[in-house]
């Protein structure tokens, strides 16, 4: 996935191997290319929709309650390059599952 620096409201879909229907807390960890900037976004900014995703190019349709959804905010990505992202799921039992790492590319503007 590619996002331009400064884009607001760009949707990030993160496929997980978890059933997210019983979530208490959803988190997405972000790490900059130089590993100097790390931040976490969590519920309510991160959701696990109970409907199937739209058809995502190169991925397809993600089933309800199996993916996290996040809309980018103004100052999320100040550095261009490949950012590491990782989903974390916490429920009431308590369980804490950590997903596989993924990459999103942040590109500069003209």
N, C-alpha and C positions, 0 to 999 in steps of 0.2 A: 504494500500500500504506500502511496506517495501523498504527502501533505505539503503544502507550501507554507513557509514561515509566516506566521501571523494569521493563518486561516482560523476562523471562528465557526463553530457549529459543524465541522466536518465529522462525520460519523465513523467511529472505529468499532468494528465488529471483531470480537475475540472468541473464536470457537474453543470450547473446553470439552473435556471428556467427563465432566461432572453433571449430575442432575442438580440444577441450581434452584429448584422450586422451593426448597425449604431454607433459603438463605437468610441469615441475620446480617451479614456484612459481605459486600463485594468490594474487592480492591483491584486496582491495576497499578503496578509499579512501572515507572519509566526511568530509564538510565540513558544519559546523553552519550554520544559517540566517544567523548574523551573521559567518560566515567566520573566527571567532576560534578555533574548536576544529577540529582536523583530526587524524584518526587512521587507521591502516591495520590491517586484519585480514588474515592470510595463512594459508597451509597450516601446520599441519593443521586449523586452525579453519575454513578455507574449503576446500570440496571441489568436485569436478566429478564427480558421480555417473555411473556407467556403466549406469544404468537410466533409463528415461523418468520424468519427474516425474509427480506426481499431476495431475489436472485442476485447474488454477488458475483461479478465477473471473475472467473478463474477459481471460484470456490463453490458456487451453487447456493442452495437454500439451506440455512441452518435451522434445525428443529427448535421449537419453543423450549424454553428453560434449559438450553444447552450452550448458550453464548452470552457474553457480556457486551453491552453497548455503552459507548461513551461519546459525547459530542465535545470536540476540542474547545478550549477556552483561550482567551486572548493571549496570555503570556506562557502558554504551555511549552512551546518549542522555540527557543531563541537561538539554538545552534543547528546548523545544517549538518546532514549526514545520517547515518543509520542509528536509530534509537532502539534500544532493547526494551521490550514490553513483556510483562508477565502478570497473569491473572492469579488472584488469591480468593478462595471461597471459604467462608466461615459460616457454620450453622449452629443451632442451639444445643447439639449433643455434648460437648462441642467437637466439631470436626474442623480441621484446617487443611485444605488441599491447595497445593501450589502447582499451577500449570506449567507447561513447557514455555521456554523463552521464544519470543518472536521478534521480528524486526519491522519497523516502519521507517520509511525514508522521508526526511525533511529536506525540501529543496528551497533554495533562495529565490527571491523575486528579481525581476529585471531592475 
